[in-house]
């Protein structure tokens, strides 16, 4: 099969299209004929070199959709692979699994004609959802889903603040929180992003270049603050998030 892979870390020039053996599914796995694989920022990190070594050559691609060989079922692949046996898995904290691996990061991914994945990690895609639309979901929307529901347990009517609101995971968090019935506040930068984020469903959007968003959120919530902050930035915004 053909695959986009790299033999060494570096810039885009290290990626090559080569013929490699088709993966053989192991027990419990299915072979996916890849129909679309989205480029995620994770792919750039893996290509440039991660703080840990990965086997080379490496095939990237964590966001994968395709058909199951043999049945033809249209599926999206959950790239977060866990063991199902460790203490964390037993507590339904699969992303903390001691043997946690991400398809396309720790192991070969979907920038290829085929990829073998655990059958338990494939979910059906409705016929009216295009391949390239479904392919944008797994990493960003899976991460946001865990933040909004698994960790924060957002309820209808709660106030949710999303920082760094123009990134993929943040956009997913805005849409998911909105669908859950939350009132969504978002912080981004620049008039264009403000309009875009508002169009995606955020109720109140702040331009961090124009306003002290932390003070404005405090004011706009009648000095109550929000129930949940989806922190996509980190140290630079901790203080404002926690005030
Ligand atoms: Zn585990």
Boltz pocket constraint, residues with backbone or C-beta under 6 A from the ligand:
constraints:
  - pocket:
      binder: B
      contacts: [[A, 82], [A, 83], [A, 84], [A, 85], [A, 86], [A, 87], [A, 88], [A, 89], [A, 94], [A, 97], [A, 98], [A, 99], [A, 100]]
      max_distance: 6.0
